[in-house]
């Protein structure tokens, strides 16, 4: 008899982290970057800002301009009553790549080249942290 899988509420935090890491690795192995971007967008919408839209344009030709999704202006009045609405432009970049340092620098450089300045840039990745710590801020 095969035991039933444990429900997420019955998993310890350590086991839950292990399950999540495994499934993120599976996304990476099957080239599921679009699924990962969608997962990150929904997570960011639930936990960071509600006023998020996906980037548009052909990805291969740089159409997303280094941004996988970003916030849109929700108006000053909405921001007064809703703390989960950004008070400026926020850009989100996602990646399943293992060598994350180079990818972060490239995405930040591409996202900041645009005429519309980004107030905040969020980086969502399956890597736990950069090998040499976080990238150094550039002037």
C-alpha positions, 0 to 999 in steps of 0.5 A: 500500500502506498502511503498518502502524501502529507498535506502541506499543513502536516509538513514541518518547515524543514520538510516543506522547504525541501519539497519546494526546492525539489519542485523548483529544481524540476521547473528548472530541469524542464525549462519551465521559466514561464511557469516560474515567472507566473508563480513569482508574479502571483506570489508578489501580487499576494505578498508585495504589491497588488498592482502588478501586470506582466511584461509584454513583448517578444522575450527573445528580442528583448521585448520585456526590457529585462522586466518580467512584471512590474507595477502600474500606477494605481493613483494616489487615492488608492495608495492612501487606503491600500498599503499593498499598492506601490507608491512608485514604479517597481520592477520584478525580474525572475530567473531559474538560472544557477549562476545568478550573479551574472543574470542579476547584473544583466537584468538590472542593467537592462531594466534601468536603461529605460527612460522611465526610471524604476524606483525598486527592482525585485529579484526572484530566483530559485537560488538561495543566495549569491555565492559572494553575497549580494551584488554590489550597488552600482552608481 
